[in-house]
Amino acid sequence: MAKANIEKVHLVSSEGTGYFYTYHKKKGKGKLKLRKYDPIARKHVLFEEKKLSKLKKKYVRPASD
């Protein structure tokens, strides 16, 4: 049986909110960077492929006047 060419990755928000998307990509491709919506920050931000275990800090939403 052949190996699968697809792997699951986590796209983590660059805002530091801790929000992430799961994505399927082909093995051997470079790291993904996509601009997607972050509902915690309430705006479109850059999402980068990272490991989830490195995310420990909490996001604090800036106070709106």
Secondary structure, DSSP 8 states (H G I E B T S, - for coil): ----SEEEEEEEETTSS--EEEEEEETT----EEEEEETTTTEEEEEEE--GGG-----------
